[in-house]
Structures are given as structure tokens and as C-alpha cells.
Amino acid sequence: MKVDILITNGFVVTMEGRGVGMIEDGAVAIKGNRIEAVGSSYDIMREYKAEHVIDAKNKLVMPGFIDAHIHTGLSIIRGVAQDMTNWMQKGIWPFSKHVTTDDYVKGSMVNIIEGIQAGTTTFGDYDGHMTELVQNYIKIGARARVAELVNEIPDNVGDLPVGELYPFHSSIGEEKLARNIALMEKYNGIENGRITSILGPHGPDMMSLELLQEMKGLADKYDTKLHMHVAQGDREIDQIEKRYGKRSIDFLEEQGFLNERLIAVHLTEATDEETERVAKSGANMIYCAGSIGIIDGIVTPMLKFIESGGTACLGSDQAPGNNCNNMINEMKFAAILNKVKRANPAVFNATLALRSATIEAAKVLGIEHEVGSLRPGKKADVILLNLEEPSFTPVITSPVRNIIPNLVYSARGHEVETSIIDGKIVMENRKILTINHKKAVQDAQEAANGIAERAREDILEAESDILTMMREGML
């Protein structure tokens, strides 16, 4: 039988079953944008022929990583708010109020490039101005599950004293909600289904109860998910307690949000009892290990969530917090931080880490029928990694196999050589084929220079920890 692409002779990790579904001498046949067959090289090569054959000898072949929670536009201010307290108020807001839509678009493209180069094929992008940012995914050829970040707070909210209630402006919420609805109606399912849309309430503390309930109703109307920060920090808990006299999860449960539509991001401040309640409700969770570790110094309760019967996965969050949007890095962070938290080296093993960046992430986003594993009928999102890089050497297959531990604990992302998304080769020999990589980086640098100049006075006035470090010659 004739197919379009045949990948042969590789270590194929299917992510089917309870583990990783390893086929040591495996092959994948791709026809159009879907996987036609997966199996041993002998069986696949006997049954299928293709003009484009990729010899994957000494390579790892696997489903592309899924970054379930990322704000790609924010990468335009990467690295400006690390090692500091009051990360949002004193670090992010002095910059972000000076970022234009065009700036966000340029930052987003560089962030997508970064992700693809490290093996990400699906992005759970959750940001402002998404109707503009989504054009980057159309151009570059990546898969995206996008949501507009909807809130009712003004850009200058960072000027408020820490702990004061945020002002809500219904006009802001109406504008952002309109953009999210435009995503649902104009972009959901475009590019042969490569781009899909969901709803993105920013958080229970960032909008009025009326707007929250309106978005809940829209989730029912469109039969879709609500991608939302939940218990994401002490500032959220403080805001909710001051407004409603209760903690975030109690409030959301009372308002009918704890169900299978909810994707609860972070749960940074959730107690064990609250975490168990969210897990048992059918809601799913996303853990951003690097971001929350750097911003808050906290390990969020992903293991408790899973132990309580919930489905959870990993995301990289935003570059001003995490600095790096690389799911290999995220897997390692998540595994090590949870081992330290539990004082148990056996917890959060490499298999769980890898599943959390592939098939479990697909389940959380509601797209497991399309991606997350290599199975006939699923979309052809496949990456190839070079096992002859020093970070993978040596490759041992007997009496134990070390490829998955080395992927999680040793690899850095540069090992990813080829990325196939929706059946099309987007990156080959580490060169992205669909856009001008160098120009995208240059455009983003020019945009960032302008932001830094416009934000100068606000940055100086914020008197952040990172500014003090700069003045003392520490940076």
C-alpha cells in the first residue's frame, strides 16, 4: 500500500497502554495528515511503500510534546521578573502595560519556534489578542488549542497597592469576551482541524461573578472546556476572600464550576482537601513546574490530584516566569521537585513525566482522540530525536532500557531533529521549513527594545528586587 511518509528502523514510543509502548525496531506509516500504521519495521516495510522514507536508525520516534498551558505572547518580555517577590505587580505589569498587540504577535512567534525546536507540536495557548496570535500557528504549521485570556481588569492594575481589590470594568470584559467568541466561531477547526478553540476565563479573581457565569453558559453552548487559573497564588485567594468571604475552590464549587469542563491551571494554593475535591469533580489539572517553582517557590499538588483520581498534565506557562518553554525541561523539573517534596526518589517517575507531556496532556485538553500517542487513525504529529547525541549516550536496551530516563533527565531539546505536524514536515535537520526563523527573532528583538524604552519610568518606579540587583551590579 502507498503512503506519504514512512519512518523506519527507530525506537518507536507509541504512548499506548499504561506505559510508553516501546517498539525497539519500529516504524510509522503516514498517509495525508493521519497515522496509517505503527508496528515493527519488518511488518510495516513489507506492507507499505512511500516516496519519502526516513531512516530512523539510532533515533527515538515518538508523538510530539503537548504544552498544555502557555502564554506565547508574553515571551516578548522574557527574563524580566525572576528571583523576586511580587512577581506580577512589580515585575510583569510595569512592562506589560507598554506591550502592543504587534509586540505580542512577534513574541509569540519566537516562543512557538522555541517550542517546536524542543519537540512541542501542540500548544495550549492562553493569551490576550489570540485572534492575532493564532495567525502565527497558521503560518508556522503547529497545532494549537487556543483561548483568549478574558478578564475585566485595566492595564494599570499593577499600580494599586498590593492587596487592594482589583477594579472591574465591564467594557474590558465585553471586548475580551468578544475576541474569545470570535475564536470559537471563526477559528475553531480551521487548517483541517489543526487549530481548535476553547474558552479562557483568566481566573475567578480577575472578573465579576456575572462574567464568570456568562462564560460558564458559553461553555455549555459551545460544548467546550474552560481553561482557567485556579488558586494560582495567595493574591487570588486574598481577592476572593475579600469579595466573597471564602476561598477560591469553595467559591467555584458553589458557582457550579467544578466539573469535567474545567481545566484548573496551577492549584498553587490548594490544600490537599481542596485538591481532592477538584480531582473528584471531574475537572482536570495543569502543573507548570518551572514557572511556579521560580515565581512562588512552591510545588503544586499534581501528585495528590492524580492520587485522588484526577487527570493532570504539564505546561510551561510564560517566559517571564519560567524563562524557558521546553517540555523536556518541564518533565525534569516536575519529576525532581516532586521527589524532593515527597522525600521519595521513586515518585513521579520518568514514565509519568513523559505521559504528562503527551497522552495525559491530550486528555486534559480534550483532544486525546486526535493526538498524544501514535496509533492508526490519529493525527500524524511525530518527532524524531537523535540518540547519538552525548545526552542520550549510551543507549542501553538490556537488561534494562535507559532511553526514557535519559529523555526526561538528560536531554535538553536540541536532540529533536525532525518535527512532523499534521502529516507535514515542519522542521527537518533542526531547520524550520515554514517561516524565516532569523527574521522572526530579529523582529522580536526590535519590539522588545521599544517596550523597554517605553516602560523605563514604570520599571524604575516599581523598585523591584531585580532592579535592586541590577543597581548593585548583580546582573
Secondary structure, DSSP 4 states (H G I P E B T S, - for coil): -EEEEEEEEEEEE---SSS--EEEEEEEEEETTEEEEEEEHHHHHHH-EEEEEEE-TTEEEEEPEEEEEE-GGGGGGTTSS-S-SSIIIIIIHHHHTT--HHHHHHHHHHHHHHHHHTTEEEEEEEESSHHHHHHHHHHHT-EEEEEE-B----GGGGGSPTTSPPP--HHHHHHHHHHHHHIIIIITTHHHHTEEE-B-B--TTSS-HHHHHHHHHHHHHHT--EEEEES-SHHHHHHHHHHHSS-HHHHHHHTT--STTEEEEE-TT--HHHHHHHHHTT-EEEE-HHHHHHHH----SHHHHHHTT--EEE--B-HHHHS---HHHHHHHHHHHHHHHHT-TTSS-HHHHHHHTTHHHHHHHT-TTTSSS--TTSB--EEEEETTSGGGPSP--SSS--HHHHHHHT--STTEEEEEETTEEEEETTEESSS-HHHHHHHHHHHHHHHHHHTHHHHHHHT-HHHHHHHTT--
